[in-house]
Amino acid sequence: MEKDAKIYIAGHRGMVGSALVRKLNVVGYNNLRVRPSSELDLRRQAEVEKFFELEKPEYVVLAAAKVGGIHANSSYPAEFIYDNLMIEANIIHSAYKNKVKKLLFLGSSCIYPKYAKQPMKEEYLLTGDLEPTNEAYAIAKITGIELCKFYRKQYGCDFISAMPTNLYGINDNFDLETSHVMPALIRKFHEAKVNGEDEVVMWGTGKVKREFLYVDDLADACIHLMNNYSDEIHVNIGTGEDIEIRELAQIIKEVVGYEGEIVNDLSKPDGTSRKLLDVSRLHDLSWKHKVELEEGIRRVYEWYVENEK
């Protein structure tokens, strides 16, 4: 990407989009195009087409999505599939119509089958049944990958896809009803510490394993792919390392400085037993994560304490 090129970041106010804006500015990309959802509803085809015709972005990173944890995915599957399908279809088609030079679509590791062999290679996509608790979201994200693949095949568009692992970072969603496990635990431990509570309740057994990537590392990987990758197969983005949720909770407890007990609510679901990405393709492209888990959690907690209100 040329340093003065017009780059559209879809979803620039979210955790991923804001990290992309920060990183792009740091490395010298200052001609960014962004719109808040109050001005541009990405679910509306006419609005998206008008934006592309007006701004004519040369590069696009599609980080906009409706996201959430197990509770949100299970409770609102219709919204998760509809909103995400509309967002990606409108942007990808408008990018094609307006001759965007390159587009990067961001998916999620939940696209892989529930019982996929670990670690999960890119080729495992569509080889088995999905995890029921986030099936609607996964189907939408798989569709985004396929859209990029078929626009590349039929029209020659340089549209690529990347599948990040579980992400965390500043500007995360800390709402206990809709958040993912990391921000939910950070908030729970912090509030328990402030309120002098004796225990913190954690969903499930805590024995499932998850991989976590600091969002600023993801932003760096995205820029690397935009400059160094062009193929129809998606690329996994992660650390290649995972951890049990109960171990994660212990690290967060120590970072927060909470001294009470952790209690498991076994009536709540664990989700998929393990979701570890095979990141050998990404490593072969000369990229590796920089921020280790405990350091990343410390950064997020410091930000949360400063911005919790």
Sequence and secondary structure as in RCSB ss.txt:
>XXXX:A:sequence
MEKDAKIYIAGHRGMVGSALVRKLNVVGYNNLRVRPSSELDLRRQAEVEKFFELEKPEYVVLAAAKVGGIHANSS
YPAEFIYDNLMIEANIIHSAYKNKVKKLLFLGSSCIYPKYAKQPMKEEYLLTGDLEPTNEAYAIAKITGIELCKF
YRKQYGCDFISAMPTNLYGINDNFDLETSHVMPALIRKFHEAKVNGEDEVVMWGTGKVKREFLYVDDLADACIHL
MNNYSDEIHVNIGTGEDIEIRELAQIIKEVVGYEGEIVNDLSKPDGTSRKLLDVSRLHDLSWKHKVELEEGIRRV
YEWYVENEK
>XXXX:A:secstr
  TTS EEEETTTSHHHHHHHHHHHHTT   EE   TTT  TT HHHHHHHHHHH  SEEEE       HHHHHH
 HHHHHHHHHHHHHHHHHHHHHTT SEEEEE  GGGS TT  SSB GGGTTSS   GGGHHHHHHHHHHHHHHHH
HHHHH   EEEEEE EEE TT    TTT  HHHHHHHHHHHHHHHT SEEEEES S  EE EEEHHHHHHHHHHH
HHH   SS EEES S  EEHHHHHHHHHHHHT  SEEEEETTS    SEE B  HHHHHTT      HHHHHHHH
HHHHHHH  
